[in-house]
Amino acid sequence: MLEDIVKSVTQAVVAAIQGVGDVLTALRNVVKEQVTGILADVSDIATGGLNAIVSVVSGAIKGASQVGTSVTESAHAVISGVIEAVSGTAIDAVEAITMSAKTVISSVNETGGNVEEAAVGIVAGAVEGAEKVGMSVEKAVTSAVKGIMEGANEIGGEVGNTVRTALLSAASLPKDLVESALK
């Protein structure tokens, strides 16, 4: 079932963002709709819901990479879409953000994308998503950074260090929150 979700979301993302001007909004909306739809069909919302979200995230990144969408924009849109979709559900948003961020990092790595750019996009998406739904931005950033670092460390080598440096040097991110989350 989860593999089918990845394939279905990949196809939906490709169809939704090909030829559109505002890729970020289109991708965010596809992720939000897919997560919302899947959560409505999952009987064990805690475990099954999180696994389904991870599948949506993986499919979204794969679809975005197929059409050459910016890694930063894709990561941003995916995380923001997940936050919007889980807001007001029984899913723990903090856990959903952490797992989604980790999945974005590993999926971007699998597709040959720039993991550092993805990390910056993830945190930016967490900030935007949290602000939209009234969630604590600090909690969202902390959860995102935790997932980013888990994913980067699983990849191994110097990826953890390069991702850390990218997060700390990104002028667009809330430096104080990123520094706090990396401690």
C-alpha positions, 0 to 999 in steps of 0.5 A, spaced: 500 500 500 505 505 501 509 503 495 502 505 491 502 511 495 509 513 493 507 512 485 500 515 486 503 521 489 509 522 484 504 521 478 500 527 481 505 531 483 508 531 476 501 532 473 500 538 477 506 542 477 508 541 469 507 547 466 504 551 472 507 558 474 507 557 481 510 551 482 510 552 490 503 553 491 501 547 486 506 542 490 504 544 497 496 543 495 498 536 492 501 534 498 496 537 503 490 534 499 494 527 498 495 527 506 488 529 508 485 524 503 490 518 506 489 520 513 481 520 512 482 512 509 487 510 515 484 506 520 490 506 525 491 514 525 497 514 529 502 509 526 498 508 519 497 516 518 505 517 519 507 512 515 502 514 509 505 521 510 512 519 509 510 515 503 506 522 500 513 526 502 517 521 498 512 521 492 512 528 492 520 529 492 520 524 487 515 527 482 518 534 483 525 532 481 522 528 475 520 535 472 526 539 475 523 543 480 528 547 485 530 542 491 529 548 496 522 550 493 520 543 493 522 541 500 519 548 502 512 546 499 512 539 502 513 541 509 508 546 509 503 542 506 504 536 511 503 541 516 497 544 513 494 537 512 495 535 519 493 541 523 487 539 527 488 532 526 490 526 531 496 526 528 502 529 532 504 535 528 511 535 531 512 527 529 510 528 522 514 534 521 520 530 524 519 524 520 517 528 513 524 532 514 528 526 515 524 523 509 525 529 504 533 529 506 533 521 504 529 522 498 533 528 495 539 524 496 536 518 492 534 523 487 541 526 486 539 533 489 542 537 493 541 535 500 543 542 503 538 546 499 533 541 501 535 542 508 534 550 508 527 549 504 525 544 509 526 549 515 523 555 511 517 551 509 516 549 517 516 556 519 511 558 513 507 552 515 507 553 522 505 560 521 499 559 517 496 554 522 498 557 528 503 552 531 509 554 535 514 556 530 520 554 535 517 547 535 516 546 528 523 549 526 526 544 532 522 538 529 524 540 522 532 540 524 531 534 528 529 530 522 534 533 517 540 531 522 537 524 522 536 524 515 543 527 514 547 523 519 544 516 516 546 518 509 553 519 512 560 522 511 560 529 511 553 530 509 551 532 517 556 537 517 555 540 510 547 540 512 549 544 519 553 549 515 548 550 510 542 551 515 547 556 520 549 560 514 542 561 510 540 568 511 533 567 510 532 562 516 531 564 523 538 563 525 536 563 533 531 558 532 536 554 528 542 555 532 538 552 538 535 546 535 542 544 533 544 544 540 
